[in-house]
């Protein structure tokens, strides 16, 4: 029987708008002071540890977890406001983003008390960063094909193998990696996978940046050669890694970063095009705004479901699929709209942001699961496969 998607309508809350105003004032002040330059894909590739510390001091990291562990006992909707506003501003939040979004909740669920008391307050302070250890050569969208192994030894786990496309690993303190801790059960490759937290400063860990065509290097390859981690670095049950990862991906796929990563490109262009748009550009803008508003409503609803303890994996896949298409389309539509403006009238900021946006758009349909994988998940929900 086909299930319905669940996107409940959320009523406005004045308290959330007060928080939004605080964020906007802070971001405006930081921008005008020259403390950051807005960029598309800021949550992936624009890292500034000092900016992260400022966010931490204001209580805008670790909003949803207990004050016992350095958090702020706030709702997922309040966290949503913070992520939405920093993305809209193109602020340099990449350093703390992954730790705050998915690895802190994982530690809360599966970490030891000592780990929670040590690591979570540092994440909330904007001083401790995590990398994702999922993809490998030959195991991108086919994630169950991971080959990196963790072997049980007397003093913990010995890790050998490689991870790739690990954003920010060169500045991160830890990686949570999906590793094979026992053989697959025949054709069922989801069996025998576990998640292990790895201190990236340990002997045997090598991080090699992947330099792109612009000279930027926020992606990395990470190699493990006989790396020994303690027993308590196994997160959750041995062999339970696949179920943990799929639950974690709901948080990764449903947030506003799936449709607001390129928003700063549109906002900067509108400042340039004010009063100069032709009818074609106005039509393009109308479609972009309609899509943005729709996706925001869907993503906002998922934040509310997460606040209620629901894991909306299929709804998250739908947001990611639609959001990826919008992200790539937005950059192309803005380029077309700028044809209304002579190239010599483009501001230096417009040129810079557009160049970054074009360069960083292609990975949208890959990270967090390819478009094909997302549509497969959605099709199962609809009873089509």
N, C-alpha and C positions, 0 to 999 in steps of 0.2 A: 504494500500500500504506500502510495506516495506521501511523504511528509511535507508539511508546509514550512517555509522559512519563517523565522521568528525575529522580527524587527519591531519591538514595541515602541510606540511614540512616547517621548519623554517631555514632560512639561518644564518650562523654564523655571529656574531657581535663582532669585535675586542674590543669594549668597555666592553662587557661582560667578555671576556677573561682576560682583565686587572683586573676587579673585582675578578675574580676567582684566579688570582695570589696573590692578596692581602689577600684573605681568606686563601689560602694554606700556605702562609708565616706566618700569625698569628697563625694558628692551629699548624703548625710545631713548632713554638717557644713555644707555651703554653705546648705542649706535651713534648718537650725536657726539659722544665723547671720543669717537674713533676707536673704541675698544673691540669692535668687530666689523667686518665687511660681510653683508648678507650674501649667502650662496645657496643655490639649489642643492638638494640632497645633503643638507647640512647635518642631518643625523647620521649619515654614513661616512662623510669625508671631511667634515669641518670640526676638528677637535681643538679645544683650547682648555687645558687643565685649570687655568686661572678662572676662566669663565664658569667652568663646572663648580669650582669652589664657591664662587659667588652665588650660584644657584643653590648650593647646599646650605650656605649660611642663611639664606632666606626661607629654608624649609621646603624647597620645591623639588627635591629629590627624595625618594623614599616616602612619598606621601601616604601610601596605602598600608604600610606595615606598622607594627606596634612600636610605641615609644620605648618599650623595653629594649628594642634592638636599634635604636637611633631613628626610627621612623616617626610618623606624625599622625597616625590613626585617622587618616582622611579616606574619602571614598574614591572609587575608580573614576567617577565623573569629575572630581576635582583634579585628579591626575590628568584626565583628558584635556581639561582647560589648559594646563601647563604645557602639555605636548603640542596642542593645537597652536597656541600663541607663539611658542618658540619656533615651530616650523614655519608659520606665516611670516615671521621676521627673518628667517634664514639664519638663525643664531648658531654659534659654534658649540653644539651640544653632543657631538659624536663621542667624546671621551667617556661620558657616564651613561650614554643612552642604553646600551645593551644590558649592562649590569642592572640598571633601574627597571627596565622593561621586563626581563625574563629570568635573569639568574638570581636576583634577590628573592623573588617568589619561590624559585626552586630550592634555594637554601632554607627558606622558611619551612618548606614542606619536607625536605629530606636531609638537611644539614644537622650536624651535632650542635649541642648547646654552645660549646666552645667556639665553633665556627660562626654561629649566629652572633654571638657577643663580640667577636673579633672583627668579622668582615662587614656585616650589615651596617654598623655605624659609619664605617669608612666609605661605603658606597653612598650612604645618605649625605655625607659631608662633601661628596664630589671628589674624593681622593683615592678611590679604588675602582679599577676598570676591568671588565670581563670581555673576552672574545668568544665567538661561537665556533665550536669545533665539530662541524657536521660534514661539509663537502670534502671529497678527496678526488684525486685524479681517477676517473672511472666510476665515481660515485657522487654525482651531483643530484639530479632529480631522482635517480635510482639509489636513494639513500641507504637502502638495506644492503647495498653491495659494498659497504665500508670494509676495508681490509686492515686498518690500523688495529693492533691487538694490545690487550692488557692481560698479562699472564700473572696469575697468583703466585707470589713468592713469600718467603718467611716474614719479610719486613714490609709487606704491602702489595703493590701491583707494579709490574715492570712493563713499560709501554714502549712499543716500537712501531713506527709508521710515519705517515704524513697527512697533514690537513692542508687545504688550499682555500683561497678566497676568504681568508679570515680577516675581516675588517678591523683595523685598529690594533691588531695583535702586537705590533711593534711598540705600543705604549701601554699595553694591558698588563695587569698583574696576574690574572688567572685566565684559563680557558676551561669551559665545560665541554668535554668531547664525548661524542658517541663512539664507543669502541666495541670491538668484538672480544668478549670475555670467555666465550665458549662457542663450539661449532654450531652452524645452522642445523636445523632439524629437516634434513632432506631439502625439499624445495621451499620450505618455510624459512626464509632468511631473516625474518623478524625475531626469531628465537636467538638467544645468546648475545644480544646487544645490551650494553650497559652505559650509563653516563658517569664519567669520572671527572672530578675537578683537578686541574693541573696547575701548579704554581709555575709560571713561565720563566722564573729565575733559576729553576733547578738545573743541575748539570745534565747535559744531554739534550736540552731543548735549544733548537736553532730557529730563529725567525728571519726570513728573507723577504724583504719588500718586493712586490710586483709593480714595476714602474709602468705607468700608462703613457700614451702618446704625448701628453702634455708635460710629462715629467713628474706628475703626482704619483704618490705611492701609499694609498691607504689600504689597499689589499695586500695580503701576505701569504706566503707559504710557511708552514710551521712543521719542522721535522723533530721526531722523537727517537732518540737512540739510547736504549736501555735506561730510560727515565724511571726512577723509583718514586712512587707516591705512597703515603701512608694508607692503611686500611680505611680510615674514616673519610677518605676522598671519594669513595664510591657513594654516589648520590642515589638514594632509593634502593630498591632491591636489585641484586645481581640478576641480569637477564630481563629487567623491566624497562630497559632504556627506550624501546620503541614506543610503548604506551606513554611514557613521560614526554618524549619528543613531540608526539602528535598533539598532546594537550598543550604543550608549550607554544606550538606553532599558531594556536588560536590567538594568543596574545601578539605574536609577531606579525600576523597577517591582517589583523583587523583595525589597527590603529590609524590615526590620521596621516601617518607617514606614507601610507599607501596611496594617498591622493593629494596631499599638500606638499610633497617634496619639491615640486616645481612651481609652487604658488608664487614665490618671490619673483619669478620670471614674469608672470602675468602682472603682478602689482607694479613692478618697475616699468613695464611697457605701457601700462595705463597712464602713469605719470608723464611719459613721453608723448602719448597719443591724445592727451586731453584736448578735445575740440577739433581734432584733425582726422577722426576716423570716418572712412567712407561707409556706405551701406553694407558692403560685404563684410567689413571688419566688425561692424555692429552686430551682424547676424552671427558671426563666429563667436563674439564675446557672449552673446545671449545663450548660445548652446553650452559654452564652457561654464557659465555661472549656473545654469540649470543642472548640469552634471555634478558640479561641485556641491551644490546644496543637497542633491539627492544622496550622494555618497556620504556627506557629513551626517545626514539623518540616520543612515544605516550604521555607520561606524559609532555614532553616539549611542545608538540603541544597543550595540554589542558591548560597549563600555558598561552600560547599565546591567546587562546580563552577567558580565564578569563580576560586577559588584554584588550580584545575588548568588554567586557561587556556581553559575552555569558556565559550561565550556562550549561555546557555540562554534565548533570547528567548521561546519559547513557554511554558516553565515560568514565566517571570517574568510573562507576561500572565495566566496562570491564578491566580497568587498575588495579582496586583493586582485581578483581578475578584472573587475570593472575599474578599479583604481589604477592598475597598471596601464590599461588602455588609455585612460584619461591623462595620465602623466605624460606618456609619449605624445599623445595628440595635442596636449596643451602647448608643449614646446614648438611643435610644428605649426599650430594655429597662430601662436604669437609671432613666429617668424613671418607668416603670411600677413598678419595685421601690420607689422612694421614696414611692409611695402608702401604703406600710406605716408611714410616718413622718409625723406631723402637720407641716404646713409651718413652724409656729413652732419646731420642733425642728431644722430644717436649720441647719447652721453657716454663717457668712458665706462660708467657703471653698467649701462645697458649692454654695451659690447662685452664686458667681462662676464656678466651674469648669463647672457645668451650663449657665449662660448662654453661656459661651464655646463649649462643646461643641456646643450647638444651633446657634449662629450659624455655626460653621466646618465643620459636617458636610456641607452640600450640595456643595461643590467636590470631595469625595472621588471622585465618579464621573466627574470631568472631567479633572483634571490627570494628565499622563502618558499620556493616551489615554482616551477615553470607554469606558464599559462595552461599548457596541456594537462599537467597534474591537477591544477585547480579545477579545470573543467571536468576532469574525471571524478573528482570528489563531489562536485555539484550534480553531475549526472547520476551518481549513485543515490543521492538524496531524492532526486526526481523519479527514481525507478527506471532510468533509461539504460542502466547497465548492471 
